[in-house]
Amino acid sequence: MPTPVIAPRISRAFVQHIHASPEQVFPLLCPELERAWLPGWDYRMIHSATGVAERGAVFETAHARGTTKWLVTEHEHPRRIAFARFQPDGVVVHIEITLGRHLDGTTAVCVEYTSTPTDETSRTILAASPEQDWLESMAKWEGSMNAWFAEQASMAR
């Protein structure tokens, strides 16, 4: 039997509080619909039977260092979605997003990133990635989504 290979991983989790129901939040966890609420977001769909997020959908995002490939690995409306992300720097990221309902009808969005380097260069890049930067990006995402829901509510009045 071969010897297991264990690359060092970094796992980070963040819980967002979104001011909408899970049924309203879940559809926005899609590369197409993210354009509406996440400033600067852009992507190119490579494969999707419906044109939006679904299990098996593949898309890419462009960055200064190259192109990141994404695969939707799980899609359980309105509770859970997961992605595998293959970055140009050699880091592979598994992203799990789980939604839960608060008593007041709002949503807890639990976001977990598990990052695995694939070589020495990506190991160095990952080790130098401060958790604070990641936490700030999760807070920015939370703020953007809540601002979008607030704008939608004010337009409905």
C-alpha positions in Angstrom: 0.0 0.0 0.0 1.4 3.5 -0.9 2.4 5.9 1.8 -0.1 8.7 2.2 1.0 12.2 1.1 -0.2 14.9 3.3 0.4 18.5 2.0 0.1 21.2 4.6 -3.4 22.8 4.4 -4.9 26.0 5.8 -8.6 25.9 6.7 -10.4 29.1 7.5 -14.1 29.6 8.5 -16.2 32.7 8.7 -19.9 33.1 9.5 -21.8 35.9 7.7 -25.1 37.3 8.9 -27.2 38.1 5.8 -30.4 40.1 6.2 -32.5 37.8 4.0 -33.9 34.3 4.0 -31.8 31.3 2.8 -34.2 31.0 -0.1 -33.3 34.5 -1.2 -29.6 34.2 -0.4 -28.8 30.8 -2.0 -29.4 31.8 -5.7 -26.9 34.7 -5.3 -24.1 32.1 -4.6 -23.8 31.7 -8.4 -21.1 33.2 -10.7 -23.8 34.8 -12.9 -25.9 36.3 -10.1 -22.8 37.5 -8.1 -22.4 40.2 -10.8 -25.4 41.9 -9.3 -24.2 42.2 -5.7 -20.4 41.8 -5.7 -18.6 44.9 -7.2 -15.8 43.9 -9.6 -16.9 40.3 -9.9 -16.6 38.9 -13.4 -16.3 35.3 -14.8 -16.6 33.2 -17.9 -18.9 30.2 -17.9 -17.3 27.1 -19.5 -20.0 24.5 -18.8 -23.5 24.8 -17.4 -26.7 23.1 -18.6 -28.8 26.0 -17.2 -26.4 29.0 -17.5 -26.2 29.3 -13.7 -24.6 27.4 -10.8 -25.4 23.7 -10.7 -23.5 20.6 -9.7 -20.8 20.1 -12.4 -20.8 23.6 -13.7 -17.3 24.9 -14.6 -16.3 28.5 -14.9 -13.2 30.7 -14.7 -12.1 34.0 -13.3 -9.2 36.1 -14.5 -6.6 37.6 -12.2 -3.3 39.4 -12.6 -1.5 36.1 -12.1 -3.6 34.1 -14.5 -6.9 32.3 -14.7 -8.6 30.4 -11.9 -10.8 27.4 -12.8 -13.8 26.6 -10.7 -16.0 23.5 -10.4 -19.3 23.4 -8.6 -19.0 20.2 -6.6 -22.2 20.4 -4.6 -25.5 22.3 -5.1 -28.3 21.6 -2.6 -30.8 24.4 -2.8 -31.3 26.3 -0.4 -28.8 24.9 2.1 -25.4 24.1 0.7 -23.0 24.8 -2.2 -19.4 23.8 -2.6 -16.7 24.6 -5.1 -13.2 23.3 -6.1 -11.0 26.2 -7.2 -7.7 25.7 -9.1 -5.6 28.8 -8.9 -2.8 29.8 -11.2 -0.4 30.0 -8.3 -0.8 26.2 -7.7 -3.1 26.5 -4.7 -6.2 24.3 -4.8 -9.1 25.5 -2.7 -12.2 23.7 -1.5 -15.0 26.1 -0.6 -18.0 25.0 1.4 -20.9 27.3 2.0 -23.7 26.3 4.2 -26.8 28.4 5.0 -28.9 28.3 8.2 -32.0 30.2 9.2 -32.0 32.5 12.3 -35.2 32.9 14.3 -35.7 36.4 12.8 -35.7 35.0 9.2 -32.2 36.1 8.4 -29.4 33.7 7.3 -26.2 32.5 8.8 -23.9 31.9 5.8 -21.0 29.6 7.0 -18.1 29.8 4.6 -15.1 27.5 4.9 -12.1 27.6 2.7 -9.5 24.7 2.8 -6.4 25.6 0.8 -3.9 23.0 -0.3 -0.6 23.9 -2.0 0.5 21.7 -4.9 4.2 22.5 -4.9 6.9 24.4 -3.0 6.1 27.7 -4.7 2.4 27.5 -3.8 3.3 26.3 -0.2 5.3 29.6 0.2 2.5 31.7 -1.2 -0.1 30.0 1.0 2.1 30.4 4.1 2.5 34.1 3.4 -1.3 34.6 3.0 -2.5 36.5 6.2 -5.7 35.3 7.7 -6.7 38.9 8.3 -6.8 39.6 4.6 -9.1 36.6 4.1 -11.4 37.7 7.0 -11.6 41.2 5.5 -12.6 39.7 2.1 -15.4 37.7 3.8 -16.6 40.8 5.7 -16.6 42.7 2.4 -18.6 40.0 0.7 -21.1 40.0 3.6 -21.4 43.8 3.4 -21.9 43.8 -0.3 -24.7 41.2 -0.2 -26.4 43.0 2.7 -26.2 46.3 0.8 -27.7 44.7 -2.3 -30.6 43.3 -0.3 -31.2 46.7 1.4 -31.2 48.3 -2.1 -33.7 45.8 -3.4 -36.0 46.3 -0.4 -35.9 50.1 -0.8 -36.7 49.8 -4.6 -39.7 47.6 -3.7 -41.2 50.3 -1.5 
